[in-house]
Amino acid sequence: MKLDRLLYVFLILGIFLIVYKGSFYIIDENEQVVITQFGKIIKTNAVPGIHFKIPSIHQTHYYKKDVYQTESSYQVQTIDKKSLSLTVRSSWKISDPALFLSSIRDMALAETRVKDEIKPAIKAALVSFRLNDLVNDANTKNFSELKRKTEIERDVLNFAKPKLQALGIELIKID
């Protein structure tokens, strides 16, 4: 009888500890969290600290507030039919974690989508220029070395930004 009572106490204590441990989640200063319930988004939270959730029912999805860098190389043809190879670095961040979770979910896929949206924007922005209007030196390989960088960057951002915002991503700049 005494052993049964002790077993029940340990069983109840064990269940309580499991429920207690799973009831809280911690958000750091550089994180944002999306809470889902059975796969449906019910809440986003970016306030640092300890927060409550219902264990086994609420799932937490953590995303960093960091600015990410994606680098890609593109081959672009100018209006005078000359080829230009460029390396472009895109800076972006997750601006809407709930939208990001529902549309992309994965950081590797997000990086691919950023590259996929930048590529046509770069081509559209550069196709109307002559090669010598863009570069001082035929060996130019980086976007940051272009003569009309500011104008081209504005065009690329105007083209790609709305498409990425629809995925919960904010395109900050390109270099």
Secondary structure, 3 states (H helix, E strand, C coil): CHHHHHHHHHHHHHHHHHHHHCCEEEECCCEEEEEEECCEEEEEECCCEEEECCCCCEEEEEEECCCEEEEEEEEEECCCCCEEEEEEEEEEEECCHHHHHHHCCCHHHHHHHHHHHHHHHHHHHHCCCCHHHHCCCCCCCEHHHCCCHHHHHHHHHHHHHHHHHCCCEEEEEEC
